[in-house]
């Protein structure tokens, strides 16, 4: 096993959901955390609850210049990033393609694909220079299966899957590892964001079965990061027990 104590871990989208859970889990392993999210006030609240050193960045990863500036201006003690967790992502809408909202498409493409690219482009050269590092991308079952009305969101997660494989190929001549964790149904703010704040509709997604929690995904991420140096976990797909595919879920009484 690799000891995570003192490792510097950068997590995007760390203010809630899976990202917050990942931060909490790495904190328990005494890793040092660079936490990035648009809602810095949430990061500040989270940091007070973590028993580890943190460096907080209020940042929208959709802005490439801001991402580059933030990484370039990291204080010296925080520059040697050991683990990058590209977690930030979202979904908007659940409509047929020809009925979809182009503004929502832009949000998904800019965050899920371009944001991941901007952060990776800024951080990976630091790893290459040190000849050391691990990139863990948070994908989705939507990156493996396209489901009805999921068109653009599924396309962005297929892109994450392709980019993960591309990174692994590009870094094969280095010790840097590349992994992806691809969840099924996880109860977070995901559905509320997808449905533009419609809490009742969001709740229905998780009724009748026990969905995954952010902590379930965080446990997998930390497990991947703690494998021995010669072991690279390429991909993990995680479902709740009641889920068999992206759209096949057994719901009791529904």
KALINTA-V449198 format. One record per helix or strand of 3 or more residues. SS is the DSSP state (helix for helix, strand for strand). FROM is the first residue (numbers start at 1). LEN is the number of residues. Records with the same first field share a line. If there is no record, write none. Layout:
BEGIN
SS = FROM-LEN + FROM-LEN
END
This chain:
BEGIN
strand = 8-5 + 32-6 + 54-5 + 83-4 + 134-5 + 177-7 + 235-4
helix = 17-12 + 40-10 + 64-9 + 76-3 + 97-3 + 102-29 + 141-3 + 151-20 + 190-5 + 199-7 + 214-12
END
